[in-house]
Amino acid sequence: MDVKIEPISEIKDVLPLLVACCLPVSDISLSNPPQFFGLRSGSDLVAVVGLELFESVGLLRSLAVSPSHRGRGIAHQLVAFAEGVAASCGVHTLFLLTTTASDFFKTLGFVPASRSSAPAAIQATRQFSGLCPASSEFLTKPIAKISSHSTEPA
């Protein structure tokens, strides 16, 4: 299924979907939120992924797909889109924390990593330093560089 993924500029559109999918929102600053990309059905946001960039590393976060839109490959496409955006911004490695979706992310090439090996920028995020429980799995994935001539995320 081909979907039209777009930047989501209104954080008020993102929060209800994240809450409905039981994802943390207390660390999302309204004045300086992560970048979000999503898919709408009509005017409703039905899927979203967040991305925090820190020079050569990034934190993939807040992947949520409404139950009515699951099973269509949307989550795969959102992650691929976020990877493309990150790569085009010079990010070499993505990290994430998850309590429920480690198997899904492993199918996308993410592998377990030691929290102690996390870059300082990732360790400094509220998600890493306290919001996600110690039982969360910490995963990483190197991402390919995008040619500087390319304007489309992978």
Phi and psi restraints in degrees (value plus and minus 20) as a CYANA .aco file:
   2 ASP   PHI    -110.2   -70.2
   2 ASP   PSI     108.5   148.5
   3 VAL   PHI    -141.6  -101.6
   3 VAL   PSI     134.7   174.7
   4 LYS   PHI    -118.6   -78.6
   4 LYS   PSI      81.2   121.2
   5 ILE   PHI    -110.4   -70.4
   5 ILE   PSI     115.3   155.3
   6 GLU   PHI    -156.5  -116.5
   6 GLU   PSI     136.1   176.1
   7 PRO   PHI     -83.7   -43.7
   7 PRO   PSI     121.8   161.8
   8 ILE   PHI    -130.3   -90.3
   8 ILE   PSI      90.1   130.1
   9 SER   PHI    -111.1   -71.1
   9 SER   PSI     -42.1    -2.1
  10 GLU   PHI    -115.9   -75.9
  10 GLU   PSI      87.0   127.0
  11 ILE   PHI     -81.5   -41.5
  11 ILE   PSI     -48.4    -8.4
  12 LYS   PHI     -83.1   -43.1
  12 LYS   PSI     -41.1    -1.1
  13 ASP   PHI     -98.4   -58.4
  13 ASP   PSI     -48.1    -8.1
  14 VAL   PHI    -102.7   -62.7
  14 VAL   PSI     -62.4   -22.4
  15 LEU   PHI     -76.2   -36.2
  15 LEU   PSI     -66.0   -26.0
  16 PRO   PHI     -79.9   -39.9
  16 PRO   PSI     -58.5   -18.5
  17 LEU   PHI     -87.1   -47.1
  17 LEU   PSI     -62.6   -22.6
  18 LEU   PHI     -82.8   -42.8
  18 LEU   PSI     -64.0   -24.0
  19 VAL   PHI     -83.4   -43.4
  19 VAL   PSI     -63.7   -23.7
  20 ALA   PHI     -81.5   -41.5
  20 ALA   PSI     -48.9    -8.9
  21 CYS   PHI    -116.2   -76.2
  21 CYS   PSI      -6.8    33.2
  22 CYS   PHI      40.8    80.8
  22 CYS   PSI      16.2    56.2
  23 LEU   PHI    -121.3   -81.3
  23 LEU   PSI     129.7   169.7
  24 PRO   PHI     -89.1   -49.1
  24 PRO   PSI     122.5   162.5
  25 VAL   PHI    -150.0  -110.0
  25 VAL   PSI     -27.2    12.8
  26 SER   PHI     -84.8   -44.8
  26 SER   PSI     -39.8     0.2
  27 ASP   PHI    -115.1   -75.1
  27 ASP   PSI     -18.3    21.7
  28 ILE   PHI    -106.0   -66.0
  28 ILE   PSI      91.3   131.3
  29 SER   PHI     -97.4   -57.4
  29 SER   PSI     111.0   151.0
  30 LEU   PHI     -91.3   -51.3
  30 LEU   PSI     -46.2    -6.2
  31 SER   PHI    -106.2   -66.2
  31 SER   PSI     -45.9    -5.9
  32 ASN   PHI    -165.0  -125.0
  32 ASN   PSI      46.3    86.3
  33 PRO   PHI     -95.4   -55.4
  33 PRO   PSI     144.0   184.0
  34 PRO   PHI     -81.5   -41.5
  34 PRO   PSI     146.4   186.4
  35 GLN   PHI     -93.6   -53.6
  35 GLN   PSI     114.8   154.8
  36 PHE   PHI    -141.5  -101.5
  36 PHE   PSI     124.7   164.7
  37 PHE   PHI    -151.6  -111.6
  37 PHE   PSI     121.5   161.5
  38 GLY   PHI    -176.0  -136.0
  38 GLY   PSI    -195.9  -155.9
  39 LEU   PHI    -149.4  -109.4
  39 LEU   PSI     113.4   153.4
  40 ARG   PHI    -129.9   -89.9
  40 ARG   PSI     129.6   169.6
  41 SER   PHI    -138.4   -98.4
  41 SER   PSI      86.0   126.0
  42 GLY   PHI      46.8    86.8
  42 GLY   PSI    -146.5  -106.5
  43 SER   PHI    -116.5   -76.5
  43 SER   PSI     -24.6    15.4
  44 ASP   PHI    -107.9   -67.9
  44 ASP   PSI     112.1   152.1
  45 LEU   PHI     -97.4   -57.4
  45 LEU   PSI     100.8   140.8
  46 VAL   PHI    -133.4   -93.4
  46 VAL   PSI     -30.5     9.5
  47 ALA   PHI    -177.2  -137.2
  47 ALA   PSI     125.9   165.9
  48 VAL   PHI    -173.6  -133.6
  48 VAL   PSI     133.1   173.1
  49 VAL   PHI    -161.4  -121.4
  49 VAL   PSI     124.0   164.0
  50 GLY   PHI    -130.6   -90.6
  50 GLY   PSI     135.4   175.4
  51 LEU   PHI    -165.7  -125.7
  51 LEU   PSI     105.7   145.7
  52 GLU   PHI    -134.3   -94.3
  52 GLU   PSI     106.5   146.5
  53 LEU   PHI    -130.0   -90.0
  53 LEU   PSI     116.9   156.9
  54 PHE   PHI    -156.4  -116.4
  54 PHE   PSI      59.8    99.8
  55 GLU   PHI      36.8    76.8
  55 GLU   PSI    -126.1   -86.1
  56 SER   PHI    -113.4   -73.4
  56 SER   PSI     -18.3    21.7
  57 VAL   PHI    -148.0  -108.0
  57 VAL   PSI     137.9   177.9
  58 GLY   PHI    -163.6  -123.6
  58 GLY   PSI     136.8   176.8
  59 LEU   PHI    -133.2   -93.2
  59 LEU   PSI      95.3   135.3
  60 LEU   PHI    -103.5   -63.5
  60 LEU   PSI     110.4   150.4
  61 ARG   PHI    -169.2  -129.2
  61 ARG   PSI     143.8   183.8
  62 SER   PHI      36.7    76.7
  62 SER   PSI      26.1    66.1
  63 LEU   PHI     -99.9   -59.9
  63 LEU   PSI      97.1   137.1
  64 ALA   PHI    -161.7  -121.7
  64 ALA   PSI     114.7   154.7
  65 VAL   PHI    -149.5  -109.5
  65 VAL   PSI     108.1   148.1
  66 SER   PHI     -79.8   -39.8
  66 SER   PSI     124.7   164.7
  67 PRO   PHI     -72.3   -32.3
  67 PRO   PSI     -54.3   -14.3
  68 SER   PHI     -90.8   -50.8
  68 SER   PSI     -32.0     8.0
  69 HIS   PHI    -136.8   -96.8
  69 HIS   PSI     -11.6    28.4
  70 ARG   PHI     -96.0   -56.0
  70 ARG   PSI     140.1   180.1
  71 GLY   PHI      60.9   100.9
  71 GLY   PSI      -5.8    34.2
  72 ARG   PHI    -135.1   -95.1
  72 ARG   PSI     -15.8    24.2
  73 GLY   PHI      64.4   104.4
  73 GLY   PSI     -13.2    26.8
  74 ILE   PHI     -83.8   -43.8
  74 ILE   PSI     -62.1   -22.1
  75 ALA   PHI     -81.7   -41.7
  75 ALA   PSI     -61.9   -21.9
  76 HIS   PHI     -78.7   -38.7
  76 HIS   PSI     -65.5   -25.5
  77 GLN   PHI     -87.3   -47.3
  77 GLN   PSI     -56.8   -16.8
  78 LEU   PHI     -83.8   -43.8
  78 LEU   PSI     -63.8   -23.8
  79 VAL   PHI     -84.3   -44.3
  79 VAL   PSI     -64.7   -24.7
  80 ALA   PHI     -80.3   -40.3
  80 ALA   PSI     -60.6   -20.6
  81 PHE   PHI     -83.2   -43.2
  81 PHE   PSI     -67.2   -27.2
  82 ALA   PHI     -81.8   -41.8
  82 ALA   PSI     -59.4   -19.4
  83 GLU   PHI     -81.1   -41.1
  83 GLU   PSI     -61.6   -21.6
  84 GLY   PHI     -84.3   -44.3
  84 GLY   PSI     -62.5   -22.5
  85 VAL   PHI     -82.1   -42.1
  85 VAL   PSI     -66.9   -26.9
  86 ALA   PHI     -80.5   -40.5
  86 ALA   PSI     -66.0   -26.0
  87 ALA   PHI     -82.1   -42.1
  87 ALA   PSI     -60.2   -20.2
  88 SER   PHI     -89.2   -49.2
  88 SER   PSI     -37.2     2.8
  89 CYS   PHI    -116.1   -76.1
  89 CYS   PSI     -13.3    26.7
  90 GLY   PHI      71.7   111.7
  90 GLY   PSI     -11.0    29.0
  91 VAL   PHI     -96.3   -56.3
  91 VAL   PSI     116.0   156.0
  92 HIS   PHI    -124.5   -84.5
  92 HIS   PSI     -46.6    -6.6
  93 THR   PHI    -160.3  -120.3
  93 THR   PSI     113.2   153.2
  94 LEU   PHI    -126.0   -86.0
  94 LEU   PSI     128.7   168.7
  95 PHE   PHI    -148.7  -108.7
  95 PHE   PSI     138.0   178.0
  96 LEU   PHI    -177.0  -137.0
  96 LEU   PSI     140.8   180.8
  97 LEU   PHI    -143.0  -103.0
  97 LEU   PSI     117.5   157.5
  98 THR   PHI    -169.2  -129.2
  98 THR   PSI     124.5   164.5
  99 THR   PHI    -125.5   -85.5
  99 THR   PSI     -36.3     3.7
 100 THR   PHI    -148.5  -108.5
 100 THR   PSI     -34.7     5.3
 101 ALA   PHI    -142.2  -102.2
 101 ALA   PSI       5.5    45.5
 102 SER   PHI     -81.9   -41.9
 102 SER   PSI     -58.6   -18.6
 103 ASP   PHI     -82.8   -42.8
 103 ASP   PSI     -61.6   -21.6
 104 PHE   PHI     -79.4   -39.4
 104 PHE   PSI     -70.5   -30.5
 105 PHE   PHI     -86.7   -46.7
 105 PHE   PSI     -52.0   -12.0
 106 LYS   PHI     -85.0   -45.0
 106 LYS   PSI     -51.9   -11.9
 107 THR   PHI     -88.1   -48.1
 107 THR   PSI     -37.5     2.5
 108 LEU   PHI    -117.3   -77.3
 108 LEU   PSI     -12.4    27.6
 109 GLY   PHI      78.2   118.2
 109 GLY   PSI     -18.4    21.6
 110 PHE   PHI     -96.9   -56.9
 110 PHE   PSI     125.7   165.7
 111 VAL   PHI    -149.8  -109.8
 111 VAL   PSI     133.2   173.2
 112 PRO   PHI     -82.2   -42.2
 112 PRO   PSI     125.8   165.8
 113 ALA   PHI    -157.4  -117.4
 113 ALA   PSI     136.9   176.9
 114 SER   PHI     -98.6   -58.6
 114 SER   PSI     112.9   152.9
 115 ARG   PHI     -78.4   -38.4
 115 ARG   PSI     -52.3   -12.3
 116 SER   PHI     -88.8   -48.8
 116 SER   PSI     -37.6     2.4
 117 SER   PHI    -112.2   -72.2
 117 SER   PSI     -19.5    20.5
 118 ALA   PHI     -86.2   -46.2
 118 ALA   PSI     119.5   159.5
 119 PRO   PHI     -78.6   -38.6
 119 PRO   PSI     132.3   172.3
 120 ALA   PHI     -75.8   -35.8
 120 ALA   PSI     -58.8   -18.8
 121 ALA   PHI     -82.4   -42.4
 121 ALA   PSI     -58.1   -18.1
 122 ILE   PHI     -92.2   -52.2
 122 ILE   PSI     -63.2   -23.2
 123 GLN   PHI     -80.4   -40.4
 123 GLN   PSI     -47.9    -7.9
 124 ALA   PHI     -99.1   -59.1
 124 ALA   PSI     -31.2     8.8
 125 THR   PHI     -92.6   -52.6
 125 THR   PSI     128.9   168.9
 126 ARG   PHI     -84.3   -44.3
 126 ARG   PSI     -52.3   -12.3
 127 GLN   PHI     -81.4   -41.4
 127 GLN   PSI     -64.7   -24.7
 128 PHE   PHI     -94.5   -54.5
 128 PHE   PSI     -65.2   -25.2
 129 SER   PHI    -100.2   -60.2
 129 SER   PSI     -29.0    11.0
 130 GLY   PHI    -194.5  -154.5
 130 GLY   PSI     -46.1    -6.1
 131 LEU   PHI     -88.9   -48.9
 131 LEU   PSI     -65.7   -25.7
 132 CYS   PHI    -106.3   -66.3
 132 CYS   PSI     113.9   153.9
 133 PRO   PHI     -84.9   -44.9
 133 PRO   PSI     139.8   179.8
 134 ALA   PHI     -79.0   -39.0
 134 ALA   PSI     -43.4    -3.4
 135 SER   PHI     -96.6   -56.6
 135 SER   PSI     -27.9    12.1
 136 SER   PHI     -83.9   -43.9
 136 SER   PSI     122.7   162.7
 137 GLU   PHI    -104.1   -64.1
 137 GLU   PSI     114.6   154.6
 138 PHE   PHI    -123.2   -83.2
 138 PHE   PSI     100.2   140.2
 139 LEU   PHI    -143.2  -103.2
 139 LEU   PSI     136.2   176.2
 140 THR   PHI    -161.2  -121.2
 140 THR   PSI     138.2   178.2
 141 LYS   PHI    -174.1  -134.1
 141 LYS   PSI     106.4   146.4
 142 PRO   PHI     -93.2   -53.2
 142 PRO   PSI     122.3   162.3
 143 ILE   PHI    -139.6   -99.6
 143 ILE   PSI     127.8   167.8
 144 ALA   PHI     -93.5   -53.5
 144 ALA   PSI     127.7   167.7
 145 LYS   PHI     -90.9   -50.9
 145 LYS   PSI     126.1   166.1
 146 ILE   PHI    -120.7   -80.7
 146 ILE   PSI     116.6   156.6
 147 SER   PHI     -76.4   -36.4
 147 SER   PSI     119.9   159.9
 148 SER   PHI     -84.1   -44.1
 148 SER   PSI     -33.2     6.8
 149 HIS   PHI    -105.6   -65.6
 149 HIS   PSI     -34.7     5.3
 150 SER   PHI    -104.1   -64.1
 150 SER   PSI     118.0   158.0
 151 THR   PHI    -131.6   -91.6
 151 THR   PSI     -27.1    12.9
 152 GLU   PHI    -121.0   -81.0
 152 GLU   PSI     110.0   150.0
 153 PRO   PHI     -81.7   -41.7
 153 PRO   PSI     131.9   171.9
